Amino acid sequence: MEQRLQFTIVLLTKSGLIFLDELTGGLDISVQAKLLYLLPT
């Protein structure tokens, strides 16, 4: 839960740098793909 909250805060504040550790670990494959598509690289 805390990890989701921190990720949301980073996205809302538009921070320039995000460290992601096992971001998609508990998600199914279709949700993983959608999330990774939305993240800027």
C-alpha positions in Angstrom: 0.0 0.0 0.0 2.8 2.4 0.9 4.6 1.7 -2.4 1.4 2.6 -4.4 1.0 5.8 -2.5 4.6 6.8 -3.1 4.3 6.0 -6.8 1.2 8.1 -7.1 2.8 11.0 -5.3 5.8 10.9 -7.7 3.5 10.9 -10.7 1.4 13.7 -9.4 4.4 15.9 -8.6 6.0 15.1 -12.0 9.4 14.4 -10.4 12.2 14.1 -12.9 13.5 10.8 -11.6 11.7 7.7 -10.4 13.4 4.6 -9.0 11.2 1.6 -9.6 11.8 -1.7 -7.8 9.5 -4.6 -8.7 6.8 -2.2 -9.8 4.8 -4.8 -11.7 5.5 -7.8 -9.3 1.9 -8.4 -8.3 0.2 -7.5 -11.5 -1.0 -9.7 -14.3 0.6 -9.5 -17.7 -1.9 -7.3 -19.4 -1.8 -4.7 -16.6 2.0 -4.9 -16.6 2.1 -4.0 -20.2 -0.4 -1.1 -19.8 1.6 0.3 -16.9 4.9 0.1 -18.6 3.5 1.7 -21.7 2.3 4.7 -19.7 5.7 5.3 -18.0 8.0 7.7 -19.8 11.5 6.4 -20.6 
